[in-house]
Amino acid sequence: MEDESKMKMNERFGLRRDIFKEFLAEFLGTFVLILFGCGSVAQTVLSRGALGEPLTIHIGFTLGVMMAVYIAGGVSGAHLNPAVSLAMVILGKLHIKKFPVYVLAQFLGAFAGSCAVYGLYYDALMEYTDGEFAVTGANATANIFASYPAKHLSVVNGFVDQVIATAALILCILAITDKRNIGAPKGMEPLCIGLIIMAIGVSMGLNCGYPINPARDLGPRFFTAVAGWGMDVFRAGGCWWWIPVAGPMVGGAVGAGVYFLFIELHHPQPEKLDKINDQDKYEIITMS
């Protein structure tokens, strides 16, 4: 009876076109990423470090990415990041027509995730700020949602930081999902991808907190602009906002190109691989 009810609901409400399913998967996956990731930042900032520290933030984003990939991976591939989607377009793994749909879903998911974090910690935020939302300074709270540069960081160094960190992310994702390389065991890909975020966080987080995702940074930044922090979120840090948007897109293209030229291009072709396997079998037979 329960199965019949589910079948009727699927027939009535289930989506038939893949692009709509992929849109919803990317939206929900990015939502979960922001909920856990920015939620861990909020807990650390609003408790003044009593219930969090940099390591707990790294864990929050690591687990957020891992859970998001489990949620969306089987439907859309769980890009969750326009830089990842761009890399897949470059490598021919995503049709160019789907690219704007994926990016829109990712930005909306990040915006919605920010709304959820804001609602979850609304009372704590009001107590911490006395209702005055600061973008910079000792009581800044805009950094809960989006990235801002450290005082030592220049524009050029910030851009390079985002290119290198995102290229590393793409390289590792491609290696994990490359079935003609070692790859990851089926079902373990989300865990491995989450661990990439941990590695990047503990090794490349000093300069600006490793946004490495235009949707993860710009979506929440738009939210803070309309939720009370104002347009200073775009002016702060010498108009920093465009760096975690443009830098990761360049890094995504670089990572895709490097992996293709250094690794994927040199994989044996299927027909050559069959010949090699046949030769191995022949050698095994003659040696026995």
Secondary structure, 3 states (H helix, E strand, C coil): CHHHHHHHHHHHHCCCCHHHHHHHHHHHHHHHHHHHHHHHHHHHHHCCCCCCCHHHHHHHHHHHHHHHHHHHHHHHCCCCCHHHHHHHHHCCCCCHHHHHHHHHHHHHHHHHHHHHHHHHCHHHHHHHHCCCCECCCCCECHHHCCCCCCCCCCHHHHHHHHHHHHHHHHHHHHHHHCCCCCCCCCCCHHHHHHHHHHHHHHHHCCCCCCCCCHHHHHHHHHHHHHHHHCCHHHHHHHHHHHHHHHHHHHHHHHHHHHHHHHCHHHCCCHHHHHHHHHHHHHHHHHHC
